[in-house]
Amino acid sequence: MFFPQNQDVFFCTFANSFFNFEIETMKKTLSILVLVIGLLLPGILSSQIVYTDPALPTADEAVTVYFNAVGTPLEGYTGDVYAHTGLYVNGVTANWDYVIESWGNNTTQPQLTPIDVDLYKLEITPSINDFYNVDPADVVDTMNFVFRSADAATQTEDIFIDVFEVGLNVTIITPDISPLFVDPNESIEVEVEASFAQSISLYVDNVLVSTATGNALSEVITASSDTDTKHWIKAVAEDGVSQAMDSIYYYVRGAVSVEALPAGLEDGINYIDNNTVSLVLLAPHKTSVYVFGDFSNWEISPELQMKRTTQNPDDSDTRYWVTISGLTSGEEYGFQYLIDEEMVVADAYSEKVLDPWNDSWISSETYPNLKPYPVGKTTGIVSVIQTNE
């Protein structure tokens, strides 16, 4: 289960009871509550759980939001689905604004319309601004959603949909996940949509691949033959005066290195010196693990693919490990594990975490200089490491 997203009721109650009860336990020495409920919850890399029509919605127009429940906790659910929804405005992401009513209220929260198995839609009309009753002085950045069951017992993670300013815009529709993991020389279909564009150009690693006139481009590219490499796909739209860009990257799979666990390392976070940390994850039946975080700009990279301790990943004592050097002494770094190219988790042995659902309710008086959550870069609970603490 996930924490409910009723930021007005549940979180305030939670903050007043749990956070005030044991502040040091909450952020320095994890309580069992956070360990069990928070750290082991999986998140998913950026992918197309939702898509919109039009593909580049603006705040002054209607938009249809499509929700694909496959791969979410609502997959296979046959009851009514509702949206807990609000906005980010004016570049502020501390709390949702313009939240429509309270969590679990089926009378006042929007209900989605089923259109196929595990596929739903929500009509945002007559415009985003009108639907959320946005103040004319506010600029909408994203529409934010948690889709839930009628009894509010099953829900998705937080889902964010960009809202664009009127004018030149561009977005890569396909691939719909970043990073996209591929095999060497695999074909990759790329679809790009734009608004108010005279032309669109497609680049791979800054090399021009294709151009098209108007607001759409389709191309098939071939992945690199080099394993364990990262490659950027970039779309550039032009209107004769300005440019707009969007980018994703793909990663070419390679073999996992098998190497014994160095002596002295234990499961979890191991501080080696003021600039070095080793991470160890017990993960039997998993075929690959990467670590990513502030030290990698929240991107996957070959040097952060974790080594496996056994030839057979199904061995019960299979562990993955990696040593990260070059860290700044005393600096806090957020990180997570990417398991089997799709599941994102924090480290269960973390002494400090960043929580996207609860941190915004912690005041600076309660916990000064709280590290901000990496909004837009990941989802779910984030572990924190700090050498020379």
N, C-alpha and C positions, 0 to 999 in steps of 0.2 A: 504494500500500500504506500501511497504518497501522502504527504501532508495536504489537507484541503487548502484550496487557494482563496478562502474567504479572508482577505487581508484585513477586513474591518472588524471581524468578530473573533474568529479562531486565533489568529496570530496575536492579537492584543492579549487575549486570555493566556495564551501560551507564554508570551513574553513576561507578563506580570507574575506568573507562577513559577515557571522553570528558570528563566534567566535571572530573576532577582533572588531566586533561592540559592543558586550556586554559580556565580559569575565565573570564577576561576575554573570550575569544572566544565562549564560550557565552552570556553575558548582555549583553555590551556591543557586540561586533562580531561579527555572526552568522557562523557557519561555513557553508560550502557545504552541509554535511550538513543543518543545520536549515533552510536556505533551500529546498533541493530537496525534502526529505522532509516538512517541517513546514508551511511557510507557504502552499503552494499547494494543500493538501488542502482540499476543500470540506466544509463542514458544512451542516446543514439546520436551519432554524428549528424551533421546538417543534411537532411534529406527531405524529399517531397512528400511528407505526410499531408501537407496541404498545398493546394494550388488555387489560383484565382482566375476569374474572367471579369475584366481584362487582366492580362499578365502583369501589367504595370499600373496598379490602381492609384488613383489620386483622391485626395480627401473630398473633392467637390463632385464626385460622381458615384453612381451605384457600383457595387461589386458583388459578385457571387463567390463565396468561399467554399471550396470543395475539400472535404476531409476524408482521407483514405485511412481507414482504421487498421489495415493490415500491418502487423508488426507492432501495434500498440496494445495496451491492456484491454482496449475495447474490441479487439478482433474477435469475431464470432458472437458478440453481444447482439441480441435481437430486440432489446427494449428501446425505449425512447432515449435519444441522446440530446443533451443540452450543452450550451456554451456558457462558461464563466468567462467574461470578456471585458477588456478595458483597453487603454491606449498608453503608449509613451508619447509625450509631447515635449516640444522645445528642447530636445536633446537631453532630457532628464530621465534617468532610468532607475532611480532609487525606489520608486513605488509606481504602481499602475494608477493612472488617472482615468476618470470617466468610467469607472467600473459599473456595469449594469446590474443593479440590485445585489442581493447577498447570495453567498454560496448555498447551493442546494434548493433554492426557491424555484420550483417548477412553474409557478404562476407568472413570475416576472422575468426569469432569465430566458434568453432565446432558445427555442427548440429547433434542432436541425431536421431537415427533410430527408428520409432515406430514398436513394435513387437506384441502388443496386446492393448486392451483398457487400457489407463493410464499406460502402461508399455513401456519403451524405453531402448535403449542401446547405448553406446558410445564406440567405439573401440580405445583403446590407443595403437598405434603401431608405429614402430616395438618394442619399449620399452618405459617405462615412461621417462627415461632419454632422448631418442631421440625425443619423442613427444613434450616435453617441452624445448628441446635444453639446457639441464642442463650442467653447467660447471663440468668437471670431478672432480674438487676439492670439490664440494658441495655434501652433503648427504641429500637425500630427506626424509622428515619425514611424510608428508601427501600430498595427492592431495586434493585440495580445489575447491568446485563447488558452483555456483549459477545457477540453471536451470531457464530459462526464456522463455516467449512467444516471437514470432517473432517481435512483436511491442515493446517488452521490458516493457510492462505495467504490466505484471503479472510475479511473480518470487517466488522462494523458499527462505528460509533462507540460510545462509552459511552452507554447508555440507562438512564434512571432512572425508577422507578415509585414514586410516593408511597405510603407506608403510613400509614393513619389510626389515630388513637386511637379506641377504642370510644366511641360516643356520637354527638352531632349532627355531621354532616359534609355537605358539598355539593360537587359538581363539575360543570362544564360539559362534557358529553360531545361535543356538536356546537355550533359548529364545533370541529374537532379541531386547529386550528393558530392560533397567535397570533404576529404579527399575521395577520389574514385580509385579503388584498387583494381588493377588490370594485370593480365599476363603479358609477357613480351610479345610485341607485334600484334596485339589484339586491336580489332577495329573499334573505334569510339565514335558514336553518333553525336553530333553537336548541333543543337538548335538554339538560335538566338532571336529574341524579339526586342524591338525598340519602339519608341514613340517620337514623332516629329523628326525622324532621321532622313537624311538624303542618301546616306550609305552606311554600311556596316563592314568592318574589317575584322578578320579572325586571325589571331596570332597564336603560335605555340612556341614557348620559350623565346618570345620577342621576334620570331621569324614569321613573316606574313604568309598565311596559308590560303586565304580565300577572301574575296570581297563580294558584296551584293548591294544593289540599289534598293532603297526603300526601308521598310521596317522589319524585315525578316531575312534570316540567313540559315541555311542548312548545309552541313558538310560532314563527311566521314573522314576522320583522321586515323592514322596508324600509330599505335603506341610505340615507344622506344623499345629497342631490343635489349637495352642495358637494364639488368635487374637492380633492384634496390636503388632506384633513382626517382626523383620527383620532377614533375614537369608542369608548367603553368599554361593554361588555356585562357586567352584574354580576348574579349570582344570590345571593339571600339566603334561607337556610333558618332557620326558627324552630321551637322546640319548646315555646314558652310561657314559657320562662325565659331562654334564651340564643339567640344567633344564630351562624351560620357563613356565610362568604362565599367566593365564587370569582369571578374576572373574567378576561376576555380583551379584546382590542380589535381593531377592524377599521379598515382604512385605505382611503379612497376614492381610486382612481387619478386622476392628472392628467397633463397633458402635460409632457414633459421640456423644460426650457429649453435652448436651443442658444446657446452663447456661446463666443467664442474664448478660448483659454487665455491668461491674463495673461502679459505678458512676464516672463521670468526664472524661471518655474516649471518644474520638472523632474519626471519621473515619481517618485512616491513621496512622501516627507514633506518639506515645505518650511517651515522656521521663519521667520516674518515678523518677529515681535518677541516680547517676553516673555509676551504674552497671546494670540498669534494664530499659527495654523498653516494652511497650505493643503495639501490632499491631492490627488494626481493619480494616476489609474489608467488605464493603457492597456487598453482592453477593447473591441476590435472585435467586431461581431456580437452585442453585448449591447444590450438596449433600455432598461434602467433600472439605476441604481446608487444605493444609499443608504449613508451611513456612520452607524454607531451605536456607542455605547460608554458609558463612564462619564459623559461630558458630556451624555448624553441619557437617563440612567438605563436604558441598554440598550434603549431603545425607538426605533421609527422615528418621524421627525417631518418635516414638509414642508420646514423650513429646512435639513435635512440631506440632501435629495435632491440628488445631484450633477448639475452641468450638463454637457451633452455638447458637444464641440467641433465636431461635424459634423452636417449635416442627415441624412445617411444613416448609420445605425449600423453598416452593413456595410463602411464604408470601413476600410482596414487601419490607418489612423493615428487611429482614433477614440479619444478620451480622455474621461474623466469627471473633473470637478474640483469642489472646494468649499473655501471658506475658513471656518474656525471661529474665532470670536473669544470674548473673555471668559474665557479659560482662566486659571487661577491660576498665576502664575509659579513654576516649579520643581516643580509637582505632576505626578505621573505619571497618565496617563489611558490605559486600555485601550480599543481600538476594533477594529472589523472592517468589511468591506464586505458589503452584501447585494446580490447581483447577480441581476437578473431575478426578483426576489421569492422566490427559493428557495435560492440558493447563497451560503454565508457563507465568506469567505476573509479572511486577514490580508493586510497589505501586504508584498509581496516585498522591499521595500527597508528594512524595519524593522531597526533596530540592536539592539532588545531585544524579546523576546516573552515571553508567558506560555504555558506548556505544561501542559495538564491531565494529561498522562500522566507527565511527568518531574519537574515542579517540586517535588512532595512529597518527592523524594529528595535535594533540595539542602538541606544543613544551614545554620543561621544562621551558623555559623563559616565555611562556604564562601562564602556570599553573604548578608551581613547585610541585614535589612529588605527582603527580597524581596516585591514586591507580590503579594498573594494573587490567585489565579485567581477570576474571577467565577462561582463555582459556581451553577448554577440559572438563570443569565441568558443563557448562550450555550454553544456547543460549539466544539471545535477550537482551533487556535492563535490567540492574541490578540496584536495588535501593541500596542506601547506608545509614546506620545509624551510628551515632557517638555521644555517650554520653559525657557530660562535654565538649562540643565544645567551 
